[in-house]
Amino acid sequence: MPALSPIESEFASTEEAEAHDAWFRAKVREALDDPRPGIPHDQVMAEMQAIIDGKAKPQA
């Protein structure tokens, strides 16, 4: 298990990097295979902006 330099990778070893890559690829495949309809970009952005605006208001 060779150690990786922080300059090369955020992971401590190649095994750790490969495990993360496999997990990430599985999550992407799961999302691509999801049969539910997508959400329009404008709708998502409006919802996120509402959350941001709600957090920016001083709370009483």
LINCORGI-V254780 format. One line per field, one symbol per residue. psi: psi as a letter, one per 20 degrees, with the letter a starting at -180 (. if undefined). burial: # if it has 24 or more other ideal C-beta (glycine too) atoms within 12 Angstrom, else .. A space follows every 10 residues. Layout:
BEGIN
psi = ???
burial = ???
END
This chain:
BEGIN
psi = npqqqhhhqi qhrhggghgg gggghggggg ghipiqqrpq ghgghgghhh gghhhhppp.
burial = .......... .......... .......... .......... .......... ..........
END
